Amino acid sequence: MIYVFKTSVRTRLQAKALAPHIDNLLPAAKWNFDLDDCDKILRIDSEEDVVRKITGLLKWHKFDCEELE
């Protein structure tokens, strides 16, 4: 399933800093940031439900994150 999140991640450096944490939390998932999009999109392709995990992780790192439907 593809999950799409609006985030407050603004720079590639911020995304790079989050990468090992996302990889650790979701080792089987494929994911990427689209920082050129006005909503600073995080897309995650995962077989498991990742909504709580990823919103919690980003909030822990002081970023806003909400699932887009």
KOLNUPA-83981 format. One record per residue (C-alpha): residue number from 0; residue in one letter; x, y, z. Coordinates in steps of 0.001 Angstrom, whole numbers. Example, Ala and Ser with C-alpha at 12.3 -4.5 7.8 and 13.67 -1.06 7.14 Angstrom:
BEGIN
0:A:12300:-4500:7800
1:S:13670:-1060:7140
% end
This chain:
BEGIN
0:M:0:0:0
1:I:1168:3534:-729
2:Y:936:6047:2109
3:V:1290:9776:1448
4:F:2116:12289:4157
5:K:2309:16073:4250
6:T:5370:17062:6309
7:S:7289:20076:7514
8:V:10628:18631:6343
9:R:12081:21458:4239
10:T:15628:20535:3247
11:R:17516:17572:1848
12:L:19770:17735:4902
13:Q:16744:17251:7190
14:A:15513:14349:5052
15:K:18978:12788:5082
16:A:19100:13054:8884
17:L:15738:11254:9134
18:A:16694:8504:6674
19:P:18411:6092:9102
20:H:15535:6434:11563
21:I:12928:5692:8881
22:D:14991:2769:7559
23:N:15310:1375:11087
24:L:11588:1782:11818
25:L:10403:443:8441
26:P:13142:-1873:7130
27:A:10972:-3526:4453
28:A:9406:-300:3166
29:K:10365:1819:175
30:W:10034:5535:782
31:N:11045:8947:-529
32:F:10554:12648:107
33:D:9319:15031:-2587
34:L:10635:18315:-1219
35:D:9769:20163:-4428
36:D:6071:19627:-3701
37:C:4431:22419:-1700
38:D:3354:19846:925
39:K:6865:18372:1290
40:I:5475:14912:612
41:L:6750:11708:2167
42:R:5614:8620:224
43:I:5932:5187:1758
44:D:5279:1866:32
45:S:4762:-744:2736
46:E:2776:-3919:3367
47:E:2180:-2852:6983
48:D:161:65:8322
49:V:2794:2755:8955
50:V:643:5768:9844
51:R:1157:5805:13616
52:K:4789:4766:13373
53:I:5825:7448:10889
54:T:3768:10290:12368
55:G:5195:9455:15792
56:L:8746:9311:14468
57:L:8544:12650:12690
58:K:6853:14324:15646
59:W:9601:12970:17924
60:H:12080:14742:15629
61:K:10007:17966:15809
62:F:8438:17745:12343
63:D:4772:17999:11456
64:C:3412:14973:9652
65:E:-123:14124:8606
66:E:-1483:11480:6294
67:L:-3143:12725:3113
68:E:-6142:10761:1910
% end
